[in-house]
Amino acid sequence: MPQHQVIYDTDPGIDDAMALVFQALHPEIELLGITSVFGNASIDTTTRNALYLAGRFAPGVAVARGAAAPLQCAAPEPLGWIHGDDGLGNIELPEPDHGRLDARPAHRFIVETVRAHPGEVTLLAVGPLTNLALALADDPGIAHQVKEVVIMGGAFGIRGVLGNVTPAAEANIHCDPEAADIVCGAPWKLSIVGLDVTHETVMTNAFLASIRDRGGDPGRFVWDISRHYERFHFENDRLEGIYSHDYSAVAYLLAPHLYATRSGPVRVVTSGIATGETIQKPSAMHVTAPDWEGRPACEVCIGVDAQAVLAMYERTLCGPA
């Protein structure tokens, strides 16, 4: 029986899609819905991809279209050089059934689903946090009704890295820093899975080839979409493989014991050259910091058993070795 009822808030995205395939196959996850958001591609493209992925891997799961732009500025340019012009590695995919799209905007879908299942719903957010911020603005009380929130975003310099789109900011947070600061300040249980651990969790070329050879149709799909992503990682970072960004958030939800965390309130810089930087005041730091006072503690991932996390992905797609 599924232990986690999940709304997957996503901007698919190659790694988003890889994480969705995993969720659809894992017996402890029940997908209540997929909500799209701008980010890796335009909202039209991410919504199309969400519909396609749901139809192929999670039939019957609702898809709701979300925010097209950040709270306070225009939408960023799509990341075509990373995810492909179609967001899924430029592989040829059929057009999904757009008639399956839920009539509600994503933030209303979130509010109404949480209200219908009080204390049971996990929000798993792996894109810009605009939909979650809009849901809080619409109905602040849902913060006390959500079971937990897990986000992929941010970086805290544990291994010297603060960002991947600027020297100070990770992409999801940088896309809408105002929304991220709102979400990190809401009174719900929030865990942050950032670059500090996703950069430690690398799917090598050999790992992906094994998924392709042993994982059936889902495994071949993961291989196909990851070709473009793998080329980007090699050209940009000389990495022979890909970082497991969004899947890491799912792994944390299922197996938090595989991660080391640090507790404390988090703020997001919303202006200046460090826009999008995530800064935690650790609970063990006994100094006066007015900008962090009165905000709830967040759990920030600072360490990971990467091999165990990768083994869980392989086991779920391919079965026992």
Buried (B, 14 or more C-beta within 10 A) or exposed (E): EEEBBBBBBBBBBBBBBBBBBBBBBBEBBBBBBBBBBBBBBBBEBBBBBBBBBBBBBBEEBBBBBBBBBBBEEEBBEBBBEBBBEBBBBBEEBEEBEEEBBBEBBBBBBBBBBBEEBEEBBBBBBBBBBBBBBBBBEBBEEBBEBBBBBBBBBBBBBBEEBBBBBBEBBBBBBBBBBBBBBBBBBBEBBBBBBBBBBBBBBBBBBEBBEBBBEEBBEBBEBBBBBBBBBBBBBBEEEEBEBBBBBBBBBBBBBBBBEBBBBBEBBBBBBBEEEBBBBBBBBBEEEEEEEEEBEEBBBBBBBBBBBBEEBBBBBBEBBBEEE
